[in-house]
Amino acid sequence: MQNPDQVYTVEEYWRMVETFPNHAYEYVDGHIRLMTGGSPAHSQIIANLSHLVVAALWNKECHVYNSDVTVQLSKSRYYHPDLTVSCDPHDWTQTKALASPTFIVEVHSAFQNVVKRVYHHPNCYTWVGQEASTTSTLF
């Protein structure tokens, strides 16, 4: 599929996304990462957070998205956050990636935390849950 040492262009990233539509990929500074599924606990955390966010935004002009949606955080970074909210109407009609997220939530384990530190967004706040192995990151 992809060579982990090779540096890819954004165009090559989108070609891979179109060629393998049943997989989710992130693009970070020229490197493409295949996303894996989460645990049942991870899924439950995201479902609960989604419910709370949708309820909090009930009368707001904002859309809530799950990890199926690609979010462009810069010209060289495309992610699939666990939960994304966009209050920008321009995002609502995008077919490839959201470009103006209002906020992003990423829930990850201690192992993923090590990986995420390498690609940490500068405007990111991290909340550490009661379990030492669970954190949520708000961009």
C-alpha positions as CSV (number, residue, x, y, z in Angstrom):
1,M,0.0,0.0,0.0
2,Q,2.3,2.7,1.2
3,N,6.0,3.0,2.1
4,P,6.4,4.5,5.6
5,D,9.7,6.1,4.6
6,Q,8.4,7.8,1.5
7,V,7.2,11.4,1.5
8,Y,3.9,11.8,-0.3
9,T,2.2,14.9,-1.8
10,V,-1.3,15.9,-0.8
11,E,-2.5,14.9,-4.3
12,E,-1.0,11.4,-3.7
13,Y,-2.8,11.3,-0.3
14,W,-6.2,12.0,-2.0
15,R,-5.5,9.4,-4.7
16,M,-4.9,6.8,-1.9
17,V,-8.1,7.9,-0.2
18,E,-10.1,7.5,-3.4
19,T,-8.4,4.2,-4.3
20,F,-9.1,2.6,-0.9
21,P,-12.4,4.2,0.2
22,N,-13.0,1.6,2.9
23,H,-10.0,2.8,4.9
24,A,-9.3,6.0,6.7
25,Y,-5.9,7.7,6.3
26,E,-4.3,10.7,7.9
27,Y,-1.8,12.9,6.2
28,V,0.9,14.5,8.4
29,D,3.8,16.5,6.8
30,G,4.1,14.1,3.8
31,H,3.5,10.9,5.7
32,I,0.3,8.8,5.3
33,R,-1.0,6.8,8.3
34,L,-3.6,4.1,8.1
35,M,-6.1,4.6,10.9
36,T,-7.2,1.7,13.0
37,G,-10.5,1.1,14.8
38,G,-11.0,2.0,18.5
39,S,-11.9,-0.1,21.5
40,P,-15.4,-0.5,22.8
41,A,-14.5,1.9,25.6
42,H,-13.2,4.5,23.1
43,S,-16.4,4.2,21.1
44,Q,-18.6,4.6,24.2
45,I,-16.7,7.8,25.2
46,I,-17.1,9.3,21.8
47,A,-20.8,8.4,21.6
48,N,-21.4,10.0,25.0
49,L,-19.4,13.1,24.1
50,S,-21.3,13.4,20.8
51,H,-24.6,13.2,22.6
52,L,-23.5,16.0,25.0
53,V,-22.2,18.2,22.2
54,V,-25.3,17.8,20.0
55,A,-27.5,18.7,23.0
56,A,-25.3,21.7,23.9
57,L,-25.6,23.0,20.3
58,W,-29.3,22.2,19.8
59,N,-30.3,25.8,18.7
60,K,-26.9,26.7,17.2
61,E,-26.0,26.8,13.5
62,C,-23.3,24.1,13.9
63,H,-22.7,20.6,12.6
64,V,-21.3,17.7,14.5
65,Y,-19.1,15.1,12.7
66,N,-17.6,11.8,13.7
67,S,-14.3,10.3,12.6
68,D,-15.5,9.5,9.1
69,V,-14.8,13.2,8.2
70,T,-11.4,14.4,7.2
71,V,-10.3,17.7,8.8
72,Q,-7.6,19.9,7.2
73,L,-5.7,21.6,10.0
74,S,-3.0,23.0,7.7
75,K,-1.7,22.6,4.2
76,S,0.2,19.5,5.2
77,R,-2.0,18.0,7.9
78,Y,-5.3,16.1,7.4
79,Y,-6.8,14.2,10.3
80,H,-9.8,12.1,11.2
81,P,-10.6,13.4,14.7
82,D,-13.0,11.5,16.9
83,L,-15.5,14.4,17.0
84,T,-15.5,17.7,15.1
85,V,-17.8,20.6,15.3
86,S,-18.0,23.2,12.5
87,C,-20.1,26.4,12.7
88,D,-18.8,27.6,9.3
89,P,-21.5,27.1,6.6
90,H,-18.7,26.8,4.0
91,D,-17.6,23.5,5.7
92,W,-21.1,22.1,5.5
93,T,-20.9,21.7,1.7
94,Q,-17.3,20.3,1.5
95,T,-16.9,16.9,-0.2
96,K,-13.3,16.2,0.8
97,A,-12.3,17.9,4.1
98,L,-13.5,20.4,6.6
99,A,-11.2,23.5,6.6
100,S,-12.7,25.6,9.5
101,P,-13.5,23.4,12.5
102,T,-14.8,25.2,15.5
103,F,-13.4,22.6,17.8
104,I,-12.1,19.0,17.6
105,V,-12.1,16.3,20.2
106,E,-9.6,13.4,20.1
107,V,-9.8,10.6,22.7
108,H,-6.7,8.5,22.9
109,S,-4.9,5.9,25.0
110,A,-1.5,6.2,26.7
111,F,0.2,4.6,23.6
112,Q,-1.5,6.9,21.2
113,N,-0.6,9.9,23.4
114,V,3.0,9.1,22.7
115,V,2.3,9.1,18.9
116,K,0.1,12.2,19.1
117,R,2.8,14.2,20.9
118,V,4.9,14.1,17.7
119,Y,2.1,15.7,15.8
120,H,0.6,17.9,18.5
121,H,-1.4,20.9,17.3
122,P,-0.1,24.2,18.9
123,N,-3.7,25.3,19.9
124,C,-4.5,22.0,21.6
125,Y,-5.7,21.5,25.2
126,T,-5.5,18.1,26.8
127,W,-7.8,16.8,29.6
128,V,-6.7,13.7,31.4
129,G,-9.5,11.5,32.5
130,Q,-9.8,9.5,35.7
131,E,-8.2,6.5,34.1
132,A,-4.5,7.1,33.6
133,S,-4.7,5.6,30.1
134,T,-7.4,7.8,28.7
135,T,-7.1,11.4,27.6
136,S,-9.2,13.7,25.5
137,T,-7.6,16.4,23.4
138,L,-9.5,19.5,22.4
139,F,-8.0,21.4,19.4
